[in-house]
Amino acid sequence: MIRAVLDCNVVVAAMLDPAGQPARPVGQVREAFDRDPHRFVDDLAGAALMVTADLPQVDAVPADPSDDVYLATALAGAAPWLVTGDRRHLLQLGRFAGVCIVTPAAFLAELASRQGLDR
């Protein structure tokens, strides 16, 4: 299993456009989107590992400190991936403390390459 933190912009984009690129990593959780937001969130939460540990202090995004929570969650949850569409702040970092920050398309490419290795 690969651990990844999904930025809320990926989850919201998946809800708004189930056929779009951000929906593909989220679609791994659920095969069909019926646009019922409560069910969607329940399904997503059911497939998620919830981070219950205290989050470390992270000051990686001075231009938007609210983004630091995604990196802190990845660190606390031992997730080596942060999947985001935030080109202005998070994607510019590329990596932070061992967390690889990627677009949904790059994350899907990584998943596909790993599946190829498993064969």
Secondary structure as GFF3:
##gff-version 3
##sequence-region A 1 119
A	DSSP	beta_strand	4	6	.	.	.	ID=ss1
A	DSSP	alpha_helix	8	16	.	.	.	ID=ss2
A	DSSP	alpha_helix	23	27	.	.	.	ID=ss3
A	DSSP	alpha_helix	37	47	.	.	.	ID=ss4
A	DSSP	three_ten_helix	65	67	.	.	.	ID=ss5
A	DSSP	alpha_helix	68	76	.	.	.	ID=ss6
A	DSSP	beta_strand	81	83	.	.	.	ID=ss7
A	DSSP	alpha_helix	90	93	.	.	.	ID=ss8
A	DSSP	beta_strand	95	96	.	.	.	ID=ss9
A	DSSP	beta_strand	99	102	.	.	.	ID=ss10
A	DSSP	alpha_helix	104	118	.	.	.	ID=ss11
###
